[in-house]
């Protein structure tokens, strides 16, 4: 199979074109799993651990090993228990690099098959271990190191979404950024401005503090990063119409670049925060990404609490709360479609009255608002919005061959992201919905024992990214949540078919 130079410069177009049997080896190297149509699912006799041997694991946590044993004992379905034991520790087993920087712990966490650290992914990858951190010194060192690494990354460039292992690296480790026209700084792997990158940094720091009471990570460096986060989010309201951020990429894929000289589509400056890219790393159509703005409101409130209680900076706490209130007011006025009992959250708006309704599996999404703590689980506006996301009103809702879920433009039409099914299970109180999500997830791994970025509806043997640690971690997080919240769902064998 021959690919043009232009296609090779666009990773996702490249991945979508890898489909022939002769491309299997190249596909696996680039993060795509391609199996024959008739590839059998794993059978009971094959439920052996897919984890690296203990000597080859990058990080070990006694608390995590104990948690695997505890939760696995509650799962009646052997395949589900096998998936959990493979997926839950995957981030620790395969993506963590720990060290010392300036006499303090440092943690660098790969996304999996891409040699860089995304602020969003790295935060989400370790979220499912937080409840174990208080009693595990090894996990505490990991979190302290990652919180510190996040702070140093934000101080390098608050607009970047991904960073290199070496903070002084002159070149990005990602070959597809070679044509990017933006202010790339040493240590930056990719510079797509996404609100949620900074929000996930705050979420992890706040979650760790609340889980452990440990204030050691919140030093002067983290304090400066917190100030930069608030200042950047306020700048990106662009109330004066300006921003220092520009981004363009020479690519055949329009979702990888920005119009109007790298500024993005025009907006009416109404107090919402501009996000040039979605958490999928795809460009926004309208720059006011509503789920990201809702996430920012909550993250700013978390940051205000940290600022007051840990940093003892009343000014920063006041600034964070004021910005949160400003954005919340703008969301109420400009972020919805419809009125009253018929209203739903928009996905994107421009402030001029133009709106887009859809959902994308990557969090923050409209479907993930309750999971992320942006809205109460029983919020009527959220539930109406979620129901619409899981319907044909969402152009990225796919249903075929017994599979039903949400994808996005990132890897093409008809591709369901397992993450959407996990978020639905984590957000639902209906055992039937949860059991249906589990049944679909069981059929999605194509015998590998791991979750993937996306799989083709009706044909899960065609999938992207066999090593995607965020999806694996979220799967483990989902199972642990269900063990506490809906143990009966795990105590009976799962349905044989997606429900």
Secondary structure, 3 states (H helix, E strand, C coil): CCCCHHHHCCHHHHHHCCCCHHHHHHHHHHCEEECCCCCCCCCHHHCCCCCCCHHHCCCCCHHHHHHHHHHHCCCCCHHHHHHHHHHCCHHHHHCEEEEEECCEEEEEECCECCCCEEHHHHHHHCHHHHHHHHHCHHHHHHHHHHHHHHHHHHHHCCCCCEECCCCCCCCCCCHHHCCCECCCCCCEEECCCCHHHHHHHHHHHHHHHHHHCCCCCCCHHHHHHHHHHHHHHHHCCCCCCCCCCCCECCCCCHHHCCCCCCCCCCCCCCCCCCCCECCCCCECCCCEEHHHHHHHHHHHHHHHHHHHHHHCCHHHHHHHHHHHHHHHHHHHHHCEECCHHHCEECCEECCCCCEECCCCCCCCCCCCCCCCCCCCCCCHHHHHHHHHHCCCCCCCEEEECCEEEECCCCCCCCEECHHHHHHHHHHCCCHHHHHHHHHHHHHHCCCCCCCCCEEECCEEEEEECCCEHHHHHHHHHHHHHHHHHCHHHHCCCCCCCCC
